Amino acid sequence: MTYQKEFLDYLQFEKRSSSHTVKAYKKDLDQFVVFASKMVGEFDFLTVDYQLVRKWVVVLMDEKISPRSINRKLSALRSLYKYLLRQGVVDFNPLDRVVKPKVEKRLPVFVEEDALNTLLDNDFFPKDFEGRRDKVIVSLLYGTGVRLFELMNLKNEYIDTEGCVIRVLGKRNKERIIPYPRSLNPVLFDYINDRNKLFGSTNEYFLLTKKGVQVYEKLIYRVVKKYLSMVTTVAKKSPHIIRHSYATHLLNKGADLNAVKELLGHANLQATQMYTHTTFESLIKVYNQAHPRGSN
């Protein structure tokens, strides 16, 4: 078994990382192996030094790969060597001497509150099984702020319609309980009734395709893009944009930053604080519009 395969198995089976994370790490590590093999011939993770990694960074930058993407690739490689260090396979992490490209801070893109309310409060979704399921997808993403893989893996037993909460397993298999608006229950019930008529109630997963199997990543992306395109012109229309919108709107309404951190499942407050920049921009806009001397 190669060190890379061993590491990816560790991520999947011991750390319980999402399939999305494991695939992304594999892709980035494969790219490094291809590059390194061209540079040194026969490749071995044990002989990699920081100079080889630096050369990779230079090549990626020459190929106009964004600093953010390069840092993600470096993170995959760094994690592999951290694992090898713990296993006693290597004596040092060659990534420790590699400087990450500087990433320009950018504000999270979000959809305006009115646009999402328009989408969810009007007849944009067909009244058939797929239409009801699609409305549940968008409603849960906006009503709970869950990540794509958390929604995809949501099970029937994790939904409490009486208490209006869902239970999700987030990153590092960390469980959290998230409330949702009671107004969402009729949407859930309509979908559940249609689903059970078509497929029964034996499938453990909550969201199903028209063939009665668990929904998949591309389907959710397709649904989100289709319906957001009806109400907004933001360039990127993805599940994560709805998550950004959820957090931004909560903070705009005065929600506590620590509470939003817990709802989002962030490991630290710094990850949540990026949304405060967006809400501060909104405050400035309101001030300039409302204060007698605000626009001066």
N, C-alpha and C positions, 0 to 999 in steps of 0.2 A: 504493500500500500504506500503510495506516495505521500509526502508530507502535506501536500495541498489537499488531497482527498481526506486524509486523516483530520485536518483542520476543519474542512467543510462538514464532515460527519460530526465533529465536536459541536460546531455551531448549530446544526440541525437537531441532533439528538440529546445533547447535554445542555446547551444554552437555550434550546427551544426557540431559536431565531426563526423569523418568518421565512417562508419559501422565497419570497421576494428578495429578502436580504441575502439569503444563501446564493441565489442565482446571480445577484449583482456582484457579490464577492468573487464568485467563480469566474464571471466574465472579466473582471478587472485583473484577477490573478493570471488568467489565461493570456491576457494581453501582455502582461509583464514577462511571462515565460517566453512568448513569441519574440518579443523585443530582445530579451537577454540572450536567447539562443542565437540570434543573428549577430550579436555583439561578441559573444565568447565561445560560440560553438556548442559543445555539449554542456547542457545546463544542469546546475545543482543549486538548490536553495541554500545549502550550507556554505557555498563559496561566494555568495553575493556580498558586495561591500557598498558603502554609501556612495562611492563614485559612480558605480553602475546605476544606482537609483537616480542620482542627480542627472546623469546622461538621459535617462528615460524622461525625467521631468522636462529637460530642455527640448527633447524631440516632441513631446506632447504640446509644449508651448509653441513650437515652430509649426505644428499642425493646426494651430488656432483652437486647441481644446481649451475650454474655459477654466479659469483657476478653481472654480467650485468643483468641476468634474475631476480635475487633476487631484485635488485634495481628497476626493472620495476614493480615488484609486489608491492613493498613498495610504489612506486609512485602512483599506483592505489588506495591503501589504504589511502595514505596521501591526495590525491585529494578528496576522499569521505569525510574525516573528515574536510577538508577545507570547503566543501559544507555545512556540518552539522553545522559548526561554524557560517557561514554566515546566516544560517536559524535560528540560536539561539537554536538549538537542544542540542548542547553540549557546555561546557565551555572551553574546551582545546582540543588540538590535540595530542593524545598519541604518534604520530609519531615524535613529536618534540624532544623527548629524545632518539630516536632510531638512532644509528650510522649506516650509510650505509656501506656495505662491500666495500673494496677498489677494484676498477676496474683497471686492467692493461691496459694502453693505447695501442691501436693497430692501425696501419696504415690502412687506407681504402684499400681494395683490388680493383684493377681495371684491365680492359682488355687493352692490348696494342693498340695504335692507328692503327698500320698496320693491326692487326687482324680484327678490326671492319671495316676498309676500304675494306679489302679483302671480308668480308662477304657481305657488302652492294653493292660493285661494280661488283660482279660476279654472276653467275647463280645458287645460292644456293636455291632460292625460286621458287617453281613451278609457272606456269603462270595461275593457276586457281584461283577461288575466295579466298580460304583459304590461298594459297601461297601469293597472293597480299596483303591480310589483314595482314598476319604474317610479311611481309616486312615493312608494314606501322607501325606495333607495334614496331619493333626493330628500325626502322628509326626515329620515333618520340621520343622514349626513349632516343636515343643517340643524336638526333638533338635538343632536348629541355631540357633534364635532368629532365623531370617531374616524380613525384612519381607514383607508380602503381595505386592508387585510383584516381589520377587526370586524368590519361590516360583513365582508365576504364569509368569515368564519363564525358569524353569529348563529347560535343554536336556539331552537325553540325554548329549551329549558332556561335560557338566559334572559328571557323577556317576562317581565312582571307587569301585566297590563293593569292590575289592581293598584299597585304602588306607583305605576308610571316610571319604572326604571328598567335599564338593561344592564347586564353584566358582560364585560368584555375582557378578553385576554390580550394585553398590549405587548409592547416590546419587553424582551427578557421574561416573557410569560407572566408578567405582572397583571394581576386582576384589579379591576376597578369597577365601581358602580356609578352609573351616570343617569340622572333624571332626564325625562323627556316631557314635553308639554302634553297635558291630558287631551288637548284637541287632536292629537295624533292618533288616539285610540280608534276612532271610526275608520281611519285610513288603514290601520293595521287589521282591523276586523274584516273589512271588505276584501283585503288581500287574502287573509287566512281562509275565509269562506270559499273563495274561488280556488285557492290552492288545494284545499282539502277535497273539494268536489272533483278536481281533475286528477289528483295524485294520492289522495288519502293523507294520513297524518303520520306515516311511519318514518319519513326522512328526518334525520336529526337536525339538518340545517334549515334555517328559517327562510332564506331567500333562494328560490329555485328558478331554473331556466324553463322554457316552454316544453322541454323534454323531461322535466321533473328531477333534474340533478342540480347539485350545488352551483350557484352562480360563480363566474370566474372574473379575473381582473379586467380583461378587455371589454367584457359585457358592461361592467359598471362604468368604465371610462366612456364607452359609447353612449350609454344612457345619460350620463351627466353632460357630456358635450352637446348632445341633441337638445336637451331641454334648456340648458343655460343659454344656448344660441338663440332661443326664442325671446329672451328677456334682457340680455346684456351684450355689450360689445367688447368686454374684456378679452384680451388676446388669448389668454390661457384659460381653458374651461375644463377643469379636472376635479376629482373628488377632494384633492388637497386645497383647492381654492375655496371650496365650500367650508372646509375646516378653518381656513383663515377667516372666512366671513363670520362663522360662528363665534370665534374668539374675539374678533374686532367688535362685533355688535354687542356682545356681553360687556366688554370693557366700556364701550360707548354709553351703555345704560347704567354704568356705575358699579359693575361687578368687581369684587375684590380680586386683585392680581393672583394671590395665593390660591384662591378658590378656582380660578380659571386654570391655573397650573395643574391642580388636581384633576379637574374635569378632562383636560387634554391628555393627561398621563405623561407630562414632561418630567424628566428626571431632576431638572434643576430650574430655578426661577429665570435664569438667563435666557433660556429658550422661549419662555413666555413673554419676556420683556420686549421682544421685537414688535409685539402688537401695540405696545404703549406708544411707539413712534407714530403709528397710523392714527391712533385715537387722539394724540396730541395735535396732529395735523388737522383733524376734524374740529378740535376745540379752537384752534387758531382761525379756521374758516368761519365758525359760528361767531367768534368774537368780532372778526372783521365785518361780518354782515350785520351784527346786532348792535354793537357799541357805536354811539354817536360819532366817536372819533376813531373808530377801529380801522377804517380804510385810509386814514390820513398817513 
